Amino acid sequence: MAMYKFRVDGLKEFAARLQSLKPAAQEAKFKAAIRAGGKVIEKAARSMAPTETGLLRKSLGVVVRTYPSSGTLVAVIGPRRGFADTIVRGPRGSGMVQYRDPAMYGHLVEGGTTSHDVPTKRISGEWGQRIIRQTWTMPGTKAQGFLGPAFEQNKQAAMNKMALSLRKVLMRLMRKK
């Protein structure tokens, strides 16, 4: 996870005016700036996201979280809950329906999966032990990164957008005398 810090020199008046704001108002200004930067990365991730059903792309969003112990603000970018749907697969009338929830599989698309065995029949043995009778192998999937590359390609643009947002706040605060 990347973390950026920046410092603004020579703006004692800005700091004084910012301190004059209530803590909730200060946090709101910084949250808005971080959300603006996160939106830049979200937009790029949305364009890079693989699309089979379109649910993953549609579910991408930005949430700004605050860590109370340190006061750190973080933009969380990824699939949001509430976009689950049932998808009909195969030829018409085949009745093959799949439940898809991007919040549950987005990380698997991003990082890929390894091949693994899936048990198909289980019976209970003595003392509650499970004996697997038959398995089949899932081949795994290749990583189709979209969040990581979107971040790497747009981190400077996101920082610029945050700085621009804070600059607008600065200009508004400096006009109020």
Backbone as a ProteinNet text record, in pm:
[ID]
protein_1_A
[PRIMARY]
MAMYKFRVDGLKEFAARLQSLKPAAQEAKFKAAIRAGGKVIEKAARSMAPTETGLLRKSLGVVVRTYPSSGTLVAVIGPRRGFADTIVRGPRGSGMVQYRDPAMYGHLVEGGTTSHDVPTKRISGEWGQRIIRQTWTMPGTKAQGFLGPAFEQNKQAAMNKMALSLRKVLMRLMRKK
[TERTIARY]
86	0	90.2	60.4	140.3	83.7	173.8	131.6	212.1	143.7	210.3	190.7	294.9	287.9	336.6	279.4	328.3	323.2	405.6	416.5	402.4	330.3	313.5	392	491	575.8	528.2	550	526.4	381.5	296.6	155.4	101.3	164.3	122.5	-20.8	-57.9	-194.7	-295.8	-261.2	-350.7	-367.2	-256.8	-262.3	-346.8	-331	-409.4	-558.1	-591	-731.8	-788.8	-706.9	-752.2	-776.7	-690.1	-708.3	-832.1	-872	-991.5	-1119.3	-1110.3	-1226.1	-1247.7	-1369.2	-1398.6	-1332.3	-1292.6	-1226.7	-1307	-1438.5	-1521.4	-1511.7	-1505.5	-1494	-1356.5	-1253	-1118.1	-1114.4	-1169	-1168.8	-1248.2	-1359.1	-1441.4	-1363.4	-1283.7	-1204.5	-1100.2	-1032.6	-931	-994.2	-1109.5	-1178.7	-1218.1	-1266.4	-1305.5	-1184.9	-1070.2	-948.9	-904.7	-908.4	-867.4	-965.5	-1092.8	-1193.6	-1170.3	-1135	-1108.7	-991.6	-886.6	-772.5	-809.8	-890.7	-935	-1020.6	-1100.2	-1186.1	-1103.5	-986.1	-898.5	-856.8	-816.8	-773.4	-892.8	-1007.1	-1127.2	-1166.6	-1162.3	-1199.1	-1106.4	-977.5	-881.4	-903.4	-930	-953.3	-1079.2	-1180.6	-1306.3	-1281.8	-1195.8	-1168.3	-1080.6	-1000.5	-910.9	-973.5	-1082.6	-1143.7	-1192.9	-1164	-1215.1	-1367.3	-1430.5	-1576	-1629.8	-1684.5	-1753.8	-1903.4	-1944.3	-2085.6	-2105.1	-1997.6	-2006.4	-2030.1	-2056.2	-2083.8	-1961.9	-1844.4	-1722.9	-1695	-1701.7	-1676.2	-1776.9	-1903.2	-2011.3	-1999	-1940.9	-1936	-1820.2	-1724.4	-1607.5	-1648.5	-1587.3	-1617.1	-1506.3	-1520.9	-1423.5	-1493	-1430	-1477.6	-1358.2	-1376	-1268.2	-1290	-1189.3	-1194.9	-1100.1	-1137.8	-1053.3	-1011.4	-882.3	-832.9	-828.8	-920.5	-932.5	-807.5	-735.4	-619.1	-509.9	-492.8	-386.7	-440.5	-569.7	-627.3	-594.1	-542.1	-504.5	-629	-632.4	-741	-690.2	-772	-732	-844.7	-811.9	-910.1	-906	-1019.3	-1030.8	-1104.5	-1037.1	-1092.5	-1110.1	-1229.9	-1254.2	-1401.2	-1436.7	-1577.2	-1658.7	-1776.1	-1865.2	-1969.9	-2025.8	-2135.1	-2262.3	-2357.7	-2486.8	-2499.7	-2403.4	-2409.3	-2422.6	-2458.2	-2473	-2591.5	-2580.5	-2688.7	-2680.6	-2788.5	-2787.9	-2774.1	-2687	-2654.9	-2697.9	-2769.7	-2808	-2698.5	-2642.5	-2531	-2575.9	-2506.9	-2534.3	-2644.7	-2681.6	-2786.7	-2921	-3008.2	-3139.7	-3211.6	-3274.2	-3350.4	-3267.3	-3134.3	-3051	-3069.4	-3114.2	-3141.5	-3018	-2902.3	-2780.1	-2770.5	-2793.1	-2794.9	-2679.5	-2604.3	-2493.9	-2520	-2485.8	-2493.9	-2358	-2351.9	-2225.5	-2229.7	-2127.8	-2113.6	-1970.9	-1951.8	-1816.8	-1737.3	-1805.1	-1734.5	-1668.2	-1718.8	-1664.9	-1559	-1554.5	-1457.3	-1361.1	-1376.1	-1289.1	-1141.2	-1108.5	-967.9	-913.7	-999.2	-955.1	-925.7	-1000.3	-974.1	-842	-823.1	-702.2	-575.4	-578.1	-456.7	-449.4	-558	-559.1	-575.7	-588.1	-601.5	-511.6	-477.3	-397.8	-491.9	-440.9	-525	-540.3	-657.7	-685.2	-793.4	-794	-892.5	-1018.9	-1132.4	-1261.9	-1332.2	-1366.7	-1436.9	-1580.6	-1627	-1763.9	-1853.5	-1797.6	-1878.7	-1809	-1884.1	-1828.8	-1922.6	-1864.1	-1945	-1881.1	-1960	-1906.2	-1849.6	-1731.1	-1669.4	-1690.2	-1613.5	-1623.5	-1572.9	-1630.4	-1593.2	-1602	-1692.5	-1714.8	-1610.8	-1518.8	-1417.9	-1482.8	-1432.3	-1484.7	-1390.7	-1448.4	-1371	-1413.7	-1316.4	-1347.1	-1339.7	-1447.3	-1452.3	-1405.5	-1438.4	-1411.2	-1378.9	-1284.5	-1252.5	-1237.4	-1243.3	-1209.5	-1122.7	-1044	-945.5	-992	-991.8	-1016.4	-882.6	-878.4	-750	-687.6	-763.3	-710.7	-727.6	-704.1	-717.8	-595.3	-567.6	-456.2	-497	-403.8	-430.9	-464.1	-571	-610.4	-612.9	-494.4	-483.7	-547.7	-624.3	-684.9	-668.7	-675.5	-657.8	-510.9	-423	-279.9	-225.7	-246.6	-199.3	-263.6	-391	-458.2	-391.8	-356.7	-289.1	-151.7	-73.5	62.5	65	-29.3	-30.4	-87.6	-166.1	-237.6	-208.1	-107.2	-83.1	-42.4	34.3	74.2	-45.8	-130.7	-251.2	-344	-350.8	-433.7	-377.2	-244.7	-181.5	-207.5	-198.1	-224.2	-368.4	-461.7	-603.3	-627.8	-561.4	-574.4	-516.5	-400.9	-338	-425.4	-486.1	-575.2	-696.4	-751.3	-866.6	-830	-712.9	-668.4	-635.2	-585.2	-555.3	-684	-791.7	-920.4	-968.1	-949.4	-986	-901.3	-772.9	-679.8	-723.8	-757.9	-798.1	-926.8	-1021.6	-1146.4	-1120.2	-1032.5	-1001.8	-925.5	-837	-758.7	-844.5	-951.6	-1042.4	-1124	-1153.6	-1230.4	-1133.6	-1148.7	-1057.7	-1128.4
-116.8	0	122.5	216.7	338.1	445.8	522.4	632.6	754.9	864.4	986.7	1092	1167.4	1279.9	1401.3	1514.5	1636.7	1748.6	1850.5	1962.2	2091.4	2185.1	2316	2415	2476.6	2572.4	2714.8	2801.5	2944.2	2986.5	2907	2943.1	2945	3026.9	3034.3	3085.5	3177.8	3231	3119.9	3036.9	2926.4	2833.5	2800.8	2711.9	2774.5	2904.5	2972.4	2969.5	2995	2993	2850.9	2755.1	2616.4	2574.9	2620.2	2590.1	2657.4	2769.1	2838.8	2762.2	2671.6	2589	2482.2	2438.8	2329	2202.9	2110.6	1986.7	1909.5	1905.9	1834.2	1900.4	2034.5	2106.6	2083.1	2079.3	2051.1	1913.4	1815.3	1678.1	1669.3	1739.5	1737.3	1790.4	1896.1	1953.7	1853.9	1788.6	1690.5	1567.1	1523.9	1408.5	1436.6	1557.1	1593.7	1588.7	1634.3	1632.3	1488.2	1405	1265.5	1191.7	1218.6	1156.5	1197.8	1323.7	1371.7	1295.5	1273.1	1195.6	1050.2	994.3	856.2	835.9	936.9	929	916.7	979	969.2	823.5	758.5	619.2	527.6	556.6	475.6	478.9	595.8	609.8	525.8	529.2	449.7	300.4	260.5	119.5	69.7	153.2	116.3	88.6	169.3	148.3	25.6	-14.7	-129.7	-260.7	-253.6	-373.6	-466.6	-596.8	-690.7	-696.2	-715.9	-716.3	-845.2	-928.7	-1049	-1022.9	-974.9	-941.8	-791.5	-718.7	-575	-539.7	-640.5	-613.2	-557.8	-615.2	-570.3	-424.6	-390.6	-253.6	-156.4	-198.6	-115.5	-94.5	-192.3	-187.2	-106.5	-66.9	5.3	140.6	175.1	301.7	343.8	463.2	520.5	551.2	512.1	545.4	601.9	712.1	769.4	727	662.7	614.6	695.7	710.6	779.6	680.7	674.3	593.8	684.5	665	757.2	766.9	657	660.2	753.2	759.8	843.2	964.2	965	1073.4	1063.2	948.1	927.4	907.6	973	957.8	872.6	776.8	683.4	669.8	669.7	641.8	492.4	425.4	282.3	271	209.4	198.6	51	12.6	-127.3	-155.4	-283.3	-320.5	-292	-233.8	-203.8	-314	-323.9	-418.7	-362.6	-452.5	-408.7	-419.5	-482.1	-496.4	-642.1	-729.2	-870.7	-891.2	-994.9	-1023.9	-1170.9	-1222.6	-1357.8	-1345.7	-1427.7	-1423.8	-1555.8	-1551.3	-1672.6	-1702.7	-1823.6	-1864.1	-1973.7	-1991.8	-2100.8	-2067.1	-2164.6	-2140.1	-2115	-2046.4	-2015.2	-2141.8	-2130.6	-2243.2	-2347	-2328	-2428.3	-2421.9	-2305.5	-2292	-2280.4	-2256.7	-2244.6	-2101.3	-2085.1	-1953.5	-1945.3	-1834.6	-1812.9	-1685.7	-1690.9	-1573.8	-1507	-1378.7	-1305.5	-1184.6	-1171.9	-1056	-1003.5	-892.7	-840.9	-812.3	-777.6	-752	-879.1	-994.5	-1121.4	-1180.2	-1136.2	-1196.4	-1096.7	-968.2	-868.1	-892.3	-931	-955.7	-1078.2	-1173.5	-1292.3	-1257.6	-1166	-1119.7	-1042.1	-955.5	-872.8	-957.4	-1052.9	-1129.5	-1266.9	-1316	-1450	-1555.6	-1679.7	-1792.3	-1905	-1993.6	-2111.2	-2228.6	-2332.5	-2449.9	-2519.4	-2576.4	-2643.2	-2748.4	-2847.2	-2955.1	-2914.4	-2950.9	-2922.1	-3054.7	-3083.8	-3209.1	-3203.1	-3313.7	-3317.5	-3408.2	-3514.3	-3602.5	-3621	-3606.8	-3627	-3719.1	-3803.7	-3881.9	-3870.4	-3887.3	-3880.5	-4015.9	-4014.1	-4136.6	-4146.4	-4229.2	-4243.6	-4117.7	-4084.2	-3969.6	-3837.1	-3829.6	-3704.6	-3669	-3761.4	-3732	-3731.2	-3649.9	-3646.8	-3723.2	-3806.2	-3881.5	-3831.2	-3781.4	-3729.9	-3847	-3870	-3980.5	-3939.2	-3818.6	-3778.1	-3628.9	-3589	-3446.7	-3413.2	-3285.3	-3237.3	-3114.6	-3084	-2976.9	-2851.2	-2741.7	-2610.2	-2564.2	-2520.9	-2486.4	-2358	-2273.7	-2144.5	-2042.6	-1916.3	-1810.8	-1721.9	-1664.2	-1571.5	-1437	-1370	-1237.8	-1139	-1062	-957.6	-825.1	-781.7	-662.3	-540.1	-468.1	-343.8	-234.7	-267.1	-165.3	-125.1	-225	-196.4	-113.1	-157.2	-76.7	62.1	71.1	201.9	295.5	241.5	323.3	366.4	270.9	301.5	404.4	395.2	486.1	623.8	633.2	758.7	819.5	769.8	822.6	970.3	1011	1151.6	1240	1194.2	1270.1	1280.9	1174.4	1176.7	1276	1277.5	1372.8	1516.2	1538.3	1671.9	1714.2	1619.6	1649.8	1683.7	1610.6	1640.9	1778.4	1807.7	1937.7	2050.4	2029.5	2129.8	2152.7	2045.1	2056	2133.8	2103.3	2175.6	2321.5	2344.8	2481.9	2564.7	2504.3	2574.5	2609.7	2517.2	2544.3	2658.2	2654.3	2758.9	2894.7	2900.1	3027.8	3080.1	2991.9	3033.9	3085.8	3015.5	3056.9	3188.8	3209.6	3331.6	3452.4	3429.8	3539.4	3586.4	3493.5	3530.3	3592.1	3719.1	3786.8	3834.2
0	0	0	-84.4	-95.1	-4.8	54.9	140.5	98.8	80.7	40.7	148.4	173.1	266.2	190.7	220.4	159.1	260.9	237.6	329.8	251.1	309	246.8	332.2	273	345.6	321.9	422.3	406.3	409.9	465.5	466.3	609.1	693.4	833.7	846.7	756.7	762	732.7	634.6	600.5	720.5	784.3	901.3	1012	1032.1	1135.8	1102	976.3	934.9	940.9	903.5	909.2	1054.1	1143	1285.9	1341.5	1280.7	1329.6	1295.8	1196.5	1162.5	1269.4	1282.5	1374.2	1321.3	1411	1366.2	1260.8	1274.5	1176.7	1039.5	1036.2	909.2	847.6	930.7	881.3	816.2	888	836.9	706.3	699.1	577.3	457.8	478.1	368.8	319.7	413.3	375.6	312.5	364.5	306	162	136.2	0	-93.8	-46.6	-129.1	-156.6	-54.9	-72.5	-163.3	-148.4	-235.3	-381.2	-403.8	-540.4	-602	-524.5	-573.8	-597.6	-508.2	-523.6	-647.4	-681.8	-799.8	-928.2	-931.4	-1048.2	-1069	-959.6	-967.9	-996.2	-935.1	-959.8	-1106.8	-1168.1	-1308.5	-1397	-1366.5	-1444.1	-1420.9	-1296.6	-1265.4	-1335.2	-1340.2	-1406.7	-1555.9	-1618	-1760.7	-1784.3	-1683.6	-1697.3	-1649.9	-1577.3	-1519.5	-1629	-1616.1	-1715.3	-1707.6	-1819	-1819.7	-1880.2	-1794.9	-1841.8	-1832.7	-1715.7	-1695.9	-1677.4	-1645.1	-1621.1	-1475.9	-1390.3	-1249.1	-1176.3	-1203	-1134	-1167.2	-1293.2	-1338.5	-1276.1	-1274.4	-1221.6	-1069.9	-1000.2	-853.8	-797.3	-879.3	-828.4	-770.7	-656.8	-592.9	-497.3	-440.1	-347.2	-215.5	-105.7	28.6	104.9	176	256.8	401.3	458.2	596.1	683.4	809.7	907	1014.5	1042.2	1153.5	1276.1	1370.8	1483.8	1570.4	1587.9	1677.1	1625.6	1492.6	1437.8	1360.9	1330.8	1251.6	1104.4	1061.4	922.5	836.6	721.8	625.4	509.5	465.7	361	259.5	132.1	27.1	-2	11.2	-18.1	-151.8	-249.3	-383.7	-415	-456.9	-491.1	-510.2	-524.8	-544.3	-418.7	-438.3	-326.3	-313.4	-195.7	-173.4	-235.8	-259.7	-311.8	-462.7	-528.7	-673.5	-716.4	-623.2	-654.1	-747.7	-830.1	-924.5	-963.8	-1016	-1071.1	-1221.8	-1276.7	-1418.3	-1480.1	-1590.5	-1662.4	-1762.6	-1754.4	-1840.1	-1936	-2043.1	-2136.1	-2234.4	-2315.6	-2414.3	-2347.8	-2419.4	-2363.7	-2321.2	-2204.7	-2154.7	-2082.6	-2075	-2007.5	-1856.4	-1807.9	-1665.1	-1578.5	-1637.1	-1558.8	-1504.4	-1375.1	-1312.8	-1213.6	-1217.8	-1124.1	-1044.4	-916.1	-829.8	-833	-863	-869.9	-778	-694.4	-605.9	-620.4	-692.1	-716.4	-588.9	-480.2	-354.7	-303	-344.8	-298.3	-392.2	-517.9	-609.9	-674.5	-647.2	-709.5	-682.7	-558.8	-524.9	-598.8	-632.5	-705.4	-852.4	-908.6	-1045	-1046.2	-948.1	-939.7	-924.2	-832.9	-802.5	-865.1	-923.6	-981.2	-873.6	-916.4	-822.5	-868.4	-777	-811.8	-833.2	-899.9	-918.5	-783.4	-761.8	-635.8	-655.9	-565.6	-572.1	-499.3	-556.1	-496	-469.4	-342.7	-315	-366.6	-422	-472.2	-389.4	-329.1	-245.6	-112.4	-6.3	126.9	204.5	284.5	376.7	514.3	616	750.9	790.5	843.1	892.8	1042.9	1105	1250.1	1319	1431.1	1513.4	1437.3	1340.3	1269.4	1165.1	1136.7	1035.2	897.3	808.7	672.6	580.4	499.1	400.8	263.5	187	53.4	-43.9	-115.4	-210.9	-349.4	-388.8	-525.6	-526.9	-609	-622.8	-770.6	-797.6	-930.1	-913.1	-1012	-1000.6	-1073.8	-998.1	-1058.2	-1116.2	-1240	-1301.3	-1248.7	-1182.1	-1139	-1250.1	-1217.1	-1317	-1315.5	-1429	-1443.2	-1382.2	-1317.9	-1260.8	-1372.7	-1350.8	-1445.4	-1370.1	-1326.7	-1244.2	-1308.2	-1229.9	-1277.1	-1173.2	-1043.9	-939.7	-924.9	-917.5	-903.2	-1018.1	-1142.2	-1255.3	-1261.8	-1227.1	-1228.2	-1127.8	-1010.3	-909.3	-958.5	-1007.9	-1051.8	-1164.4	-1256.9	-1370.8	-1338.4	-1230.7	-1203.6	-1067	-996.2	-861.7	-863.7	-963.4	-970.1	-1003.1	-1094.2	-1128.9	-1007.3	-928.1	-806.7	-705.3	-690.2	-598.3	-645.8	-775.8	-830.3	-804.7	-819.3	-796.3	-648.5	-557.5	-414.1	-383.3	-440.5	-417.6	-471.6	-588	-646.2	-556.7	-504.3	-415.1	-288.3	-231.4	-111.6	-144.7	-265.3	-305.7	-313.2	-364.3	-369.8	-229.5	-136.4	3.3	56.7	28	70.9	17.5	-109.3	-169.6	-105.5	-77.8	-13.3	127.7	201.3	338.4	340.1	242.7	241.2	201.8	124	87	206.9	298.2	417.5	517	540.5	637.1	755.7
[MASK]
+++++++++++++++++++++++++++++++++++++++++++++++++++++++++++++++++++++++++++++++++++++++++++++++++++++++++++++++++++++++++++++++++++++++++++++++++++++++++++++++++++++++++++++++++

